[in-house]
């Protein structure tokens, strides 16, 4: 058991959107009132990746990205459970008693309105509340958080990203969509055609519409392509590669903050490399024009 008692929220928190932020702000406020440590319990990978892989959602943000946002909000402890088939078979009552109460020393549990847990998702709010009354911790619900009449959810944001609706994504995230990922070694195909790119790790299951985006990378403007590169390679998995305009240098193994600010066009297969190069030049000019009209 942890030495100091905690106030706990449990969930995946993919994207750490405004709904999540609302719940976490309540958690932090209540924790302060009761002299508890504001804490979060997450699962990795997403349970559906283990239980129904074909139904598993795309990923808005990595666990590390989520943790960074939550620490900025004021969460002090973040626990990540490796979600396995074995773990999925733990009965709901055992999860609450053994993990939430005994291992984590929870004195206050705040959960979303639709929270389900335990084997076959048998657990719900009322069971947690009933067990809290018996074991000696408080359980309170967090109601749906709405913006312009819409319930803010990771499902909604995933759909909007797949539609490249970046303005609405920003509205529900509370910020521009940004990822923080490593640069990995690629095949140098961009350099060969005059537009070197940084190949970004851990992006095959991103919630993004395939195509070309105007992005910001630090203080630089860039264009990013997300897709299978049909003209030069036609990969099996989606790849994110970023051309940083007017940048010269080796970015291998660096970590980049990439902010998506505009969708330029869908990915397509060009008839020749020359045709692709002409289009990339147009994409760069379009991105520059977009940035000149934006305050970024």
Secondary structure, DSSP 8 states (H G I E B T S, - for coil): --SS-EEEEES--TT--HHHHHHHHHHHHHHHHHT-EEEEEEEES-HHHHH-GGG---BSS-HHHHHHHHHHHT--EEEEEE--HHHHTS-HHHIIIIIIIIIT-EEEEEEETT--BSGGG-B-HHHHHHHHHHHT-EEEEE---EETTEE--HHHHHHHHHTT-HHHHHHHHTS--EEEEEEE----HHHHTT---EEESS-TTBS--SEEEEEEETTEEEEEEEE--TTTT--SS-EEEEEETT--S--TT-EEEEEEEEEEEE----SSHHHHHHHHHHHHHHHHHHHHTS--
